[in-house]
């Protein structure tokens, strides 16, 4: 997957249909998933962030 992406895609969300391999990229997670579901309504979606080890980071509140 990484070879299909460009350096300017870093930090964007990538929504991937795990069955077909179809994917959508966007700076907004909801937009990426919504576009993928328009083309693949029954998609089983895996969501990641390009160039990052985790999609989200949670910090402890004070």
VMD Tcl script that builds the backbone (N, CA, C; Angstrom):
set m [mol new atoms 186]
animate dup $m
set s [atomselect $m all]
$s set {name element resname resid chain x y z} {
  {N N UNK 1 A 0.822 -1.189 0.000}
  {CA C UNK 1 A 0.000 0.000 0.000}
  {C C UNK 1 A 0.868 1.257 0.000}
  {N N UNK 2 A 1.927 1.252 0.786}
  {CA C UNK 2 A 2.765 2.448 0.901}
  {C C UNK 2 A 3.332 2.872 -0.449}
  {N N UNK 3 A 3.629 1.929 -1.309}
  {CA C UNK 3 A 4.204 2.270 -2.613}
  {C C UNK 3 A 3.205 3.000 -3.515}
  {N N UNK 4 A 1.911 2.888 -3.230}
  {CA C UNK 4 A 0.887 3.565 -4.023}
  {C C UNK 4 A 0.652 4.998 -3.565}
  {N N UNK 5 A 1.268 5.383 -2.446}
  {CA C UNK 5 A 1.031 6.703 -1.866}
  {C C UNK 5 A 2.210 7.630 -2.108}
  {N N UNK 6 A 1.943 8.922 -2.066}
  {CA C UNK 6 A 2.974 9.943 -2.271}
  {C C UNK 6 A 3.334 10.586 -0.937}
  {N N UNK 7 A 4.443 11.289 -0.911}
  {CA C UNK 7 A 4.891 11.960 0.319}
  {C C UNK 7 A 3.849 12.953 0.818}
  {N N UNK 8 A 3.144 13.613 -0.080}
  {CA C UNK 8 A 2.124 14.580 0.342}
  {C C UNK 8 A 0.885 13.924 0.948}
  {N N UNK 9 A 0.797 12.589 0.885}
  {CA C UNK 9 A -0.312 11.871 1.514}
  {C C UNK 9 A -0.070 11.607 2.999}
  {N N UNK 10 A 1.154 11.853 3.487}
  {CA C UNK 10 A 1.447 11.627 4.907}
  {C C UNK 10 A 0.469 12.404 5.781}
  {N N UNK 11 A 0.034 11.759 6.843}
  {CA C UNK 11 A -0.918 12.280 7.832}
  {C C UNK 11 A -2.363 12.280 7.359}
  {N N UNK 12 A -2.629 11.894 6.117}
  {CA C UNK 12 A -4.019 11.769 5.673}
  {C C UNK 12 A -4.570 10.438 6.179}
  {N N UNK 13 A -5.884 10.360 6.267}
  {CA C UNK 13 A -6.539 9.111 6.625}
  {C C UNK 13 A -6.711 8.275 5.367}
  {N N UNK 14 A -6.525 6.970 5.514}
  {CA C UNK 14 A -6.765 6.047 4.415}
  {C C UNK 14 A -7.796 5.027 4.897}
  {N N UNK 15 A -8.902 4.940 4.156}
  {CA C UNK 15 A -9.959 3.976 4.438}
  {C C UNK 15 A -9.851 2.886 3.379}
  {N N UNK 16 A -9.665 1.645 3.817}
  {CA C UNK 16 A -9.449 0.527 2.897}
  {C C UNK 16 A -10.535 -0.520 3.093}
  {N N UNK 17 A -11.134 -0.970 1.985}
  {CA C UNK 17 A -12.061 -2.099 2.032}
  {C C UNK 17 A -11.200 -3.357 2.114}
  {N N UNK 18 A -11.287 -4.082 3.215}
  {CA C UNK 18 A -10.399 -5.227 3.427}
  {C C UNK 18 A -10.688 -6.386 2.484}
  {N N UNK 19 A -11.864 -6.408 1.865}
  {CA C UNK 19 A -12.195 -7.482 0.926}
  {C C UNK 19 A -11.652 -7.199 -0.476}
  {N N UNK 20 A -11.792 -5.964 -0.945}
  {CA C UNK 20 A -11.444 -5.647 -2.335}
  {C C UNK 20 A -10.113 -4.913 -2.486}
  {N N UNK 21 A -9.657 -4.260 -1.428}
  {CA C UNK 21 A -8.443 -3.455 -1.513}
  {C C UNK 21 A -8.687 -2.047 -2.023}
  {N N UNK 22 A -9.938 -1.730 -2.369}
  {CA C UNK 22 A -10.264 -0.360 -2.775}
  {C C UNK 22 A -10.001 0.568 -1.600}
  {N N UNK 23 A -9.605 1.805 -1.898}
  {CA C UNK 23 A -9.314 2.729 -0.803}
  {C C UNK 23 A -9.613 4.168 -1.192}
  {N N UNK 24 A -9.750 5.000 -0.174}
  {CA C UNK 24 A -9.939 6.439 -0.330}
  {C C UNK 24 A -9.035 7.150 0.655}
  {N N UNK 25 A -8.503 8.288 0.249}
  {CA C UNK 25 A -7.648 9.128 1.089}
  {C C UNK 25 A -8.326 10.464 1.331}
  {N N UNK 26 A -8.165 10.997 2.535}
  {CA C UNK 26 A -8.669 12.338 2.821}
  {C C UNK 26 A -8.031 12.844 4.102}
  {N N UNK 27 A -8.016 14.152 4.273}
  {CA C UNK 27 A -7.528 14.736 5.520}
  {C C UNK 27 A -8.531 14.537 6.647}
  {N N UNK 28 A -9.770 14.187 6.296}
  {CA C UNK 28 A -10.841 13.954 7.259}
  {C C UNK 28 A -11.222 12.474 7.235}
  {N N UNK 29 A -11.222 11.826 8.392}
  {CA C UNK 29 A -11.519 10.392 8.449}
  {C C UNK 29 A -12.926 10.062 7.963}
  {N N UNK 30 A -13.891 10.866 8.365}
  {CA C UNK 30 A -15.281 10.624 7.983}
  {C C UNK 30 A -15.453 10.735 6.465}
  {N N UNK 31 A -14.823 11.717 5.856}
  {CA C UNK 31 A -14.927 11.907 4.404}
  {C C UNK 31 A -14.342 10.717 3.649}
  {N N UNK 32 A -13.214 10.197 4.110}
  {CA C UNK 32 A -12.591 9.047 3.446}
  {C C UNK 32 A -13.499 7.822 3.508}
  {N N UNK 33 A -14.060 7.555 4.682}
  {CA C UNK 33 A -14.947 6.393 4.844}
  {C C UNK 33 A -16.227 6.578 4.040}
  {N N UNK 34 A -16.794 7.769 4.064}
  {CA C UNK 34 A -18.035 8.038 3.327}
  {C C UNK 34 A -17.845 7.826 1.831}
  {N N UNK 35 A -16.748 8.338 1.273}
  {CA C UNK 35 A -16.486 8.142 -0.158}
  {C C UNK 35 A -16.292 6.669 -0.495}
  {N N UNK 36 A -15.585 5.941 0.364}
  {CA C UNK 36 A -15.385 4.512 0.120}
  {C C UNK 36 A -16.717 3.776 0.147}
  {N N UNK 37 A -17.582 4.118 1.096}
  {CA C UNK 37 A -18.878 3.443 1.202}
  {C C UNK 37 A -19.811 3.796 0.047}
  {N N UNK 38 A -19.602 4.933 -0.594}
  {CA C UNK 38 A -20.408 5.264 -1.778}
  {C C UNK 38 A -20.087 4.308 -2.920}
  {N N UNK 39 A -18.811 3.981 -3.084}
  {CA C UNK 39 A -18.428 3.081 -4.173}
  {C C UNK 39 A -18.520 1.611 -3.776}
  {N N UNK 40 A -18.427 1.318 -2.487}
  {CA C UNK 40 A -18.493 -0.055 -1.971}
  {C C UNK 40 A -19.407 -0.065 -0.744}
  {N N UNK 41 A -20.734 -0.066 -0.942}
  {CA C UNK 41 A -21.664 0.059 0.184}
  {C C UNK 41 A -21.506 -1.000 1.275}
  {N N UNK 42 A -21.049 -2.187 0.927}
  {CA C UNK 42 A -20.922 -3.245 1.938}
  {C C UNK 42 A -19.482 -3.405 2.428}
  {N N UNK 43 A -18.676 -2.376 2.252}
  {CA C UNK 43 A -17.250 -2.449 2.600}
  {C C UNK 43 A -17.026 -2.724 4.084}
  {N N UNK 44 A -16.078 -3.620 4.366}
  {CA C UNK 44 A -15.542 -3.792 5.715}
  {C C UNK 44 A -14.318 -2.894 5.752}
  {N N UNK 45 A -14.410 -1.797 6.499}
  {CA C UNK 45 A -13.417 -0.729 6.412}
  {C C UNK 45 A -12.351 -0.846 7.489}
  {N N UNK 46 A -11.105 -0.754 7.054}
  {CA C UNK 46 A -9.960 -0.574 7.955}
  {C C UNK 46 A -9.517 0.861 7.762}
  {N N UNK 47 A -9.356 1.599 8.865}
  {CA C UNK 47 A -8.972 3.003 8.794}
  {C C UNK 47 A -7.596 3.184 9.399}
  {N N UNK 48 A -6.729 3.845 8.674}
  {CA C UNK 48 A -5.384 4.114 9.161}
  {C C UNK 48 A -4.980 5.531 8.825}
  {N N UNK 49 A -3.798 5.893 9.270}
  {CA C UNK 49 A -3.258 7.218 8.969}
  {C C UNK 49 A -1.906 7.018 8.297}
  {N N UNK 50 A -1.741 7.582 7.119}
  {CA C UNK 50 A -0.540 7.388 6.315}
  {C C UNK 50 A 0.687 7.925 7.056}
  {N N UNK 51 A 1.708 7.068 7.158}
  {CA C UNK 51 A 2.967 7.469 7.768}
  {C C UNK 51 A 2.968 7.482 9.281}
  {N N UNK 52 A 1.889 7.007 9.900}
  {CA C UNK 52 A 1.788 7.015 11.361}
  {C C UNK 52 A 1.573 5.589 11.871}
  {N N UNK 53 A 2.067 5.276 13.068}
  {CA C UNK 53 A 1.881 3.932 13.610}
  {C C UNK 53 A 0.460 3.679 14.114}
  {N N UNK 54 A -0.290 4.750 14.379}
  {CA C UNK 54 A -1.657 4.605 14.886}
  {C C UNK 54 A -2.555 5.640 14.212}
  {N N UNK 55 A -3.843 5.328 14.123}
  {CA C UNK 55 A -4.797 6.244 13.508}
  {C C UNK 55 A -5.041 7.452 14.393}
  {N N UNK 56 A -5.218 7.192 15.689}
  {CA C UNK 56 A -5.484 8.257 16.655}
  {C C UNK 56 A -4.532 8.129 17.825}
  {N N UNK 57 A -4.342 9.223 18.520}
  {CA C UNK 57 A -3.549 9.203 19.742}
  {C C UNK 57 A -4.421 9.789 20.840}
  {N N UNK 58 A -4.493 9.090 21.941}
  {CA C UNK 58 A -5.290 9.561 23.074}
  {C C UNK 58 A -4.349 9.944 24.199}
  {N N UNK 59 A -4.583 11.112 24.752}
  {CA C UNK 59 A -3.763 11.559 25.868}
  {C C UNK 59 A -4.620 11.622 27.116}
  {N N UNK 60 A -3.969 11.430 28.212}
  {CA C UNK 60 A -4.658 11.475 29.492}
  {C C UNK 60 A -5.027 12.920 29.811}
  {N N UNK 61 A -6.287 13.151 30.163}
  {CA C UNK 61 A -6.745 14.491 30.523}
  {C C UNK 61 A -6.289 14.887 31.912}
  {N N UNK 62 A -6.310 16.156 32.163}
  {CA C UNK 62 A -5.904 16.642 33.488}
  {C C UNK 62 A -7.039 17.330 34.162}
}
mol reanalyze $m
mol bondsrecalc $m
mol representation Tube
mol addrep $m
